[in-house]
Amino acid sequence: MNILGLIPSRIGSQRLPAKALLPISNIPLVIHTYRRAKLSKLLSEIKICTDSQKIINVAKKFKSKAVITSSHHHNGTERIAEVFLKEKKKYDLVIDIQGDEPLISPYHIDEIIKFHQKNMDVDIVLPTLELKIADNPSLVKVVTNKKNEVMYLSRAKLPYEAKMINKFYLKHLSIISFKPQALINYAKNKPSKLEKIEDIELLRALEMGLKIKTLKLKGDSFSVDVEEDYKRAKNQMKKDKFFKLYNK
């Protein structure tokens, strides 16, 4: 299979300005994501997708592939769809790798790809990690059925503990596998009602009726959204095993 990895990244983050370019061990945050994606054994091609010329310039400096996009997209999924539609080569899967997760695991990327290859009847694969404390609205919680199909996504603490204590929640991991036509169809639709209420882009896919399946992964990963996340990323990078492989 030909598999395209796309990393959406923008400069206009509000809670942590220009976070994509913040240095972590002398390497910009988004370049960490790119280099870790390069460690995947199954991705055929990887590109950063951005509306920022600053990010393009930094990518060139660090010899990373990057593509300029429109600045009018509502979210990263629309941004990667623009880049995919311009591709001349045919791809069997498109992997959305969020640019604000500098500690993303290349093992996770490959596990998701293998899972989707075995479940090609599914439009989108959205992996999850177990989460015990779910009060943080920055963490998107995933509710699934017995077939591991995604029923709903929320920033709220779901499911609600009305009659019993919930032992763990499922956290949305920011590596998403799309069948190409599903990505194209998503981008053709306008932001949906639930998407706008919750500010979760994949709710549009659910409202469209696209089939999303999940697999539970082990380990940890987090996005850098606020200053506290940035400090945590800098501390963890110092002892990260993958960092040693690309910090040469």
C-alpha positions as CSV (number, residue, x, y, z in Angstrom):
1,M,0.0,0.0,0.0
2,N,1.0,3.6,-0.6
3,I,0.4,5.6,2.5
4,L,0.6,9.3,2.8
5,G,1.4,11.0,6.1
6,L,0.3,14.6,6.4
7,I,1.1,16.9,9.4
8,P,-1.3,19.9,9.7
9,S,0.4,22.9,11.4
10,R,-0.5,26.5,11.8
11,I,1.1,29.6,13.3
12,G,-2.0,31.2,14.8
13,S,-2.5,29.2,17.9
14,Q,-4.2,31.3,20.6
15,R,-3.4,29.7,23.9
16,L,0.2,29.2,23.1
17,P,1.3,31.6,20.3
18,A,3.4,30.2,17.5
19,K,3.7,26.9,19.3
20,A,4.7,25.0,16.2
21,L,8.0,26.8,16.2
22,L,8.8,26.6,19.9
23,P,12.1,25.0,20.5
24,I,12.4,21.7,22.4
25,S,16.1,20.6,22.8
26,N,17.0,23.1,20.0
27,I,14.5,21.6,17.5
28,P,11.1,23.3,16.7
29,L,8.1,21.4,18.0
30,V,6.6,20.6,14.5
31,I,10.0,19.3,13.3
32,H,10.0,16.8,16.2
33,T,6.6,15.5,14.9
34,Y,8.0,15.3,11.4
35,R,11.1,13.4,12.3
36,R,9.3,11.0,14.5
37,A,6.8,10.3,11.7
38,K,9.9,9.6,9.5
39,L,10.7,6.7,11.9
40,S,7.5,5.0,10.8
41,K,8.2,1.8,8.7
42,L,4.9,2.0,6.8
43,L,4.5,5.7,5.7
44,S,5.5,6.1,2.0
45,E,5.6,10.0,2.1
46,I,5.4,12.6,4.8
47,K,4.7,16.3,4.5
48,I,3.9,19.3,6.8
49,C,0.8,21.2,5.6
50,T,0.7,24.8,6.7
51,D,-0.6,28.3,5.8
52,S,2.5,29.9,7.4
53,Q,5.5,30.9,5.4
54,K,7.5,31.0,8.7
55,I,6.8,27.2,9.1
56,I,7.7,26.6,5.5
57,N,11.1,28.4,6.0
58,V,11.8,26.5,9.2
59,A,10.9,23.2,7.5
60,K,13.4,24.0,4.7
61,K,16.1,24.8,7.3
62,F,15.6,21.4,8.9
63,K,15.3,19.6,5.5
64,S,11.7,18.6,6.1
65,K,9.1,18.5,3.3
66,A,6.4,21.1,3.7
67,V,3.5,22.4,1.5
68,I,1.8,25.8,1.7
69,T,-2.0,25.8,2.0
70,S,-4.9,28.1,2.1
71,S,-5.4,30.1,5.3
72,H,-9.2,29.7,5.2
73,H,-9.5,26.2,6.5
74,H,-11.7,25.5,9.6
75,N,-9.4,22.8,10.8
76,G,-6.5,20.5,10.1
77,T,-8.6,17.8,8.4
78,E,-9.6,20.4,5.7
79,R,-6.0,21.5,5.4
80,I,-4.6,18.0,4.7
81,A,-7.5,17.3,2.3
82,E,-6.3,20.3,0.2
83,V,-2.8,18.9,0.0
84,F,-4.1,15.3,-0.7
85,L,-6.2,16.6,-3.6
86,K,-3.1,18.1,-5.2
87,E,-1.2,14.9,-5.0
88,K,-0.4,13.3,-8.4
89,K,0.4,9.9,-6.9
90,K,-2.4,7.6,-5.7
91,Y,-2.5,6.6,-2.1
92,D,-4.5,3.9,-0.3
93,L,-4.6,5.7,3.1
94,V,-4.0,9.2,4.3
95,I,-2.7,9.5,7.9
96,D,-3.4,12.8,9.7
97,I,-0.6,13.3,12.3
98,Q,-1.2,16.4,14.5
99,G,1.7,18.8,14.4
100,D,1.4,19.8,18.1
101,E,2.4,16.3,19.5
102,P,6.2,16.4,19.6
103,L,6.3,13.1,21.5
104,I,4.2,11.1,19.1
105,S,5.2,7.4,18.8
106,P,6.1,6.0,15.4
107,Y,5.0,2.6,16.7
108,H,1.5,4.0,17.2
109,I,1.5,5.3,13.6
110,D,2.3,1.8,12.3
111,E,-0.2,0.1,14.6
112,I,-3.0,2.3,13.3
113,I,-2.0,1.7,9.7
114,K,-1.9,-2.1,10.2
115,F,-5.3,-1.9,11.8
116,H,-6.9,0.0,9.0
117,Q,-5.3,-2.3,6.4
118,K,-7.3,-5.1,8.1
119,N,-10.4,-3.0,8.4
120,M,-10.8,-1.4,5.0
121,D,-14.6,-1.3,5.3
122,V,-14.1,1.5,7.8
123,D,-13.8,5.1,6.6
124,I,-11.7,6.4,9.5
125,V,-9.6,4.9,12.2
126,L,-9.3,6.9,15.4
127,P,-7.1,5.4,18.1
128,T,-7.6,5.9,21.8
129,L,-5.6,5.7,25.0
130,E,-7.0,5.0,28.4
131,L,-7.5,8.0,30.7
132,K,-8.3,8.0,34.4
133,I,-8.8,11.7,35.0
134,A,-11.1,13.2,32.4
135,D,-11.9,16.7,33.7
136,N,-9.6,18.5,31.2
137,P,-11.7,19.9,28.3
138,S,-8.6,19.9,26.1
139,L,-8.7,16.1,26.0
140,V,-11.3,14.8,23.7
141,K,-13.2,11.8,25.1
142,V,-14.4,9.0,22.9
143,V,-17.5,6.9,23.4
144,T,-17.7,3.5,21.6
145,N,-20.0,0.6,21.1
146,K,-19.2,-3.1,21.5
147,K,-17.8,-3.3,18.0
148,N,-15.3,-0.5,18.8
149,E,-17.2,1.9,16.5
150,V,-17.1,5.5,17.6
151,M,-20.6,6.7,18.8
152,Y,-19.6,10.2,20.0
153,L,-16.7,12.5,20.8
154,S,-16.8,15.2,23.5
155,R,-14.7,17.5,25.6
156,A,-17.1,16.8,28.5
157,K,-16.6,14.0,31.0
158,L,-18.4,11.2,29.1
159,P,-19.9,8.8,29.9
160,Y,-21.5,10.7,32.8
161,E,-21.3,8.8,36.1
162,A,-24.9,8.8,37.1
163,K,-25.2,5.4,38.9
164,M,-21.7,4.0,39.0
165,I,-18.0,5.0,38.9
166,N,-16.3,4.8,35.5
167,K,-12.8,3.1,35.9
168,F,-11.3,4.8,32.9
169,Y,-12.2,7.0,29.9
170,L,-10.9,6.8,26.3
171,K,-8.8,9.7,25.1
172,H,-8.6,10.7,21.4
173,L,-5.1,10.1,20.1
174,S,-4.1,12.6,17.4
175,I,-3.2,10.2,14.7
176,I,-6.1,9.6,12.3
177,S,-6.2,7.2,9.3
178,F,-8.6,8.2,6.5
179,K,-9.6,6.3,3.4
180,P,-9.0,8.9,0.6
181,Q,-12.6,9.2,-0.4
182,A,-13.7,9.7,3.2
183,L,-11.2,12.6,3.5
184,I,-12.5,14.1,0.2
185,N,-16.1,13.8,1.3
186,Y,-15.4,15.4,4.7
187,A,-13.8,18.4,3.1
188,K,-16.7,18.9,0.8
189,N,-19.1,19.4,3.7
190,K,-19.4,22.5,5.8
191,P,-18.8,22.5,9.6
192,S,-21.6,20.6,11.3
193,K,-23.8,21.7,14.2
194,L,-22.1,19.4,16.8
195,E,-18.7,20.1,15.4
196,K,-19.2,23.9,16.0
197,I,-20.7,23.3,19.5
198,E,-17.9,21.0,20.8
199,D,-15.1,22.3,18.5
200,I,-14.2,18.7,17.6
201,E,-13.6,18.3,13.8
202,L,-14.4,14.6,13.6
203,L,-17.9,15.2,14.8
204,R,-18.6,16.4,11.3
205,A,-17.6,12.9,10.0
206,L,-20.0,11.2,12.5
207,E,-22.9,13.6,11.5
208,M,-22.2,12.8,7.9
209,G,-22.6,9.1,8.7
210,L,-19.0,8.1,8.1
211,K,-17.9,4.9,9.8
212,I,-15.2,5.5,12.5
213,K,-13.6,2.6,14.3
214,T,-11.2,2.8,17.2
215,L,-8.4,0.6,18.6
216,K,-7.0,1.0,22.1
217,L,-3.3,1.7,22.2
218,K,-0.8,1.5,25.1
219,G,1.6,4.3,26.1
220,D,1.1,8.0,26.3
221,S,1.0,11.0,24.1
222,F,-0.2,14.6,24.5
223,S,-0.6,17.7,22.5
224,V,1.1,21.0,23.5
225,D,-1.8,23.4,24.0
226,V,-0.7,25.6,26.9
227,E,2.6,26.6,28.7
228,E,2.3,23.7,31.1
229,D,2.2,21.2,28.3
230,Y,5.3,22.9,26.7
231,K,7.3,22.5,29.9
232,R,6.2,18.9,30.2
233,A,7.3,18.2,26.6
234,K,10.7,19.7,27.2
235,N,11.2,17.6,30.3
236,Q,10.1,14.3,28.7
237,M,12.1,14.9,25.6
238,K,15.3,14.7,27.6
239,K,14.7,11.0,28.3
240,D,12.8,10.0,25.2
241,K,14.1,6.9,23.4
242,F,13.0,8.1,19.9
243,F,14.6,11.5,20.3
244,K,18.0,9.8,20.4
245,L,17.3,8.2,17.0
246,Y,16.8,11.5,15.1
247,N,18.9,14.0,17.2
248,K,22.0,13.6,15.1
